[in-house]
Amino acid sequence: MKGRSRPSYAWPTARQERTQGLNVDKPRPEEGVKG
């Protein structure tokens, strides 16, 4: 059970980091174009 719990948390964590990176890159270029 513990072994499965570790990878379970690692999967969503890695996905969240990638999703946040894309979200941060998107607003950056938009603001630059607007400004």
mmCIF file of the C-alpha atoms, coordinates in Angstrom:
data_MODEL
# 
_entry.id   MODEL 
# 
loop_
_atom_site.group_PDB 
_atom_site.id 
_atom_site.type_symbol 
_atom_site.label_atom_id 
_atom_site.label_alt_id 
_atom_site.label_comp_id 
_atom_site.label_asym_id 
_atom_site.label_entity_id 
_atom_site.label_seq_id 
_atom_site.pdbx_PDB_ins_code 
_atom_site.Cartn_x 
_atom_site.Cartn_y 
_atom_site.Cartn_z 
_atom_site.occupancy 
_atom_site.B_iso_or_equiv 
_atom_site.pdbx_formal_charge 
_atom_site.auth_seq_id 
_atom_site.auth_comp_id 
_atom_site.auth_asym_id 
_atom_site.auth_atom_id 
_atom_site.pdbx_PDB_model_num 
ATOM 1  C CA . MET A 1 1  ? 0.000  0.000  0.000   1.00 0.00 ? 1  MET A CA 1 
ATOM 2  C CA . LYS A 1 2  ? 2.761  2.442  0.926   1.00 0.00 ? 2  LYS A CA 1 
ATOM 3  C CA . GLY A 1 3  ? 4.616  1.686  -2.322  1.00 0.00 ? 3  GLY A CA 1 
ATOM 4  C CA . ARG A 1 4  ? 1.473  2.514  -4.331  1.00 0.00 ? 4  ARG A CA 1 
ATOM 5  C CA . SER A 1 5  ? 0.820  5.673  -2.309  1.00 0.00 ? 5  SER A CA 1 
ATOM 6  C CA . ARG A 1 6  ? 4.237  7.111  -3.190  1.00 0.00 ? 6  ARG A CA 1 
ATOM 7  C CA . PRO A 1 7  ? 3.841  6.855  -7.012  1.00 0.00 ? 7  PRO A CA 1 
ATOM 8  C CA . SER A 1 8  ? 0.216  7.991  -6.774  1.00 0.00 ? 8  SER A CA 1 
ATOM 9  C CA . TYR A 1 9  ? 1.312  11.298 -5.230  1.00 0.00 ? 9  TYR A CA 1 
ATOM 10 C CA . ALA A 1 10 ? 4.271  11.627 -7.599  1.00 0.00 ? 10 ALA A CA 1 
ATOM 11 C CA . TRP A 1 11 ? 2.049  11.327 -10.709 1.00 0.00 ? 11 TRP A CA 1 
ATOM 12 C CA . PRO A 1 12 ? -0.298 14.266 -9.888  1.00 0.00 ? 12 PRO A CA 1 
ATOM 13 C CA . THR A 1 13 ? 2.663  16.314 -8.617  1.00 0.00 ? 13 THR A CA 1 
ATOM 14 C CA . ALA A 1 14 ? 4.587  15.993 -11.893 1.00 0.00 ? 14 ALA A CA 1 
ATOM 15 C CA . ARG A 1 15 ? 1.432  16.749 -13.909 1.00 0.00 ? 15 ARG A CA 1 
ATOM 16 C CA . GLN A 1 16 ? 0.651  19.823 -11.796 1.00 0.00 ? 16 GLN A CA 1 
ATOM 17 C CA . GLU A 1 17 ? 4.198  21.164 -12.290 1.00 0.00 ? 17 GLU A CA 1 
ATOM 18 C CA . ARG A 1 18 ? 3.918  20.781 -16.080 1.00 0.00 ? 18 ARG A CA 1 
ATOM 19 C CA . THR A 1 19 ? 0.437  22.307 -16.150 1.00 0.00 ? 19 THR A CA 1 
ATOM 20 C CA . GLN A 1 20 ? 1.573  25.308 -14.070 1.00 0.00 ? 20 GLN A CA 1 
ATOM 21 C CA . GLY A 1 21 ? 4.572  25.851 -16.359 1.00 0.00 ? 21 GLY A CA 1 
ATOM 22 C CA . LEU A 1 22 ? 2.317  25.962 -19.456 1.00 0.00 ? 22 LEU A CA 1 
ATOM 23 C CA . ASN A 1 23 ? -0.180 28.269 -17.734 1.00 0.00 ? 23 ASN A CA 1 
ATOM 24 C CA . VAL A 1 24 ? 2.627  30.630 -16.705 1.00 0.00 ? 24 VAL A CA 1 
ATOM 25 C CA . ASP A 1 25 ? 4.098  30.686 -20.237 1.00 0.00 ? 25 ASP A CA 1 
ATOM 26 C CA . LYS A 1 26 ? 0.713  31.458 -21.830 1.00 0.00 ? 26 LYS A CA 1 
ATOM 27 C CA . PRO A 1 27 ? -0.110 34.641 -19.811 1.00 0.00 ? 27 PRO A CA 1 
ATOM 28 C CA . ARG A 1 28 ? 3.450  35.929 -20.213 1.00 0.00 ? 28 ARG A CA 1 
ATOM 29 C CA . PRO A 1 29 ? 3.362  36.297 -24.040 1.00 0.00 ? 29 PRO A CA 1 
ATOM 30 C CA . GLU A 1 30 ? -0.220 37.592 -23.926 1.00 0.00 ? 30 GLU A CA 1 
ATOM 31 C CA . GLU A 1 31 ? 0.726  40.375 -21.492 1.00 0.00 ? 31 GLU A CA 1 
ATOM 32 C CA . GLY A 1 32 ? 3.774  41.259 -23.601 1.00 0.00 ? 32 GLY A CA 1 
ATOM 33 C CA . VAL A 1 33 ? 1.648  41.581 -26.749 1.00 0.00 ? 33 VAL A CA 1 
ATOM 34 C CA . LYS A 1 34 ? -1.011 43.641 -24.969 1.00 0.00 ? 34 LYS A CA 1 
ATOM 35 C CA . GLY A 1 35 ? 1.547  45.891 -23.322 1.00 0.00 ? 35 GLY A CA 1 
# 
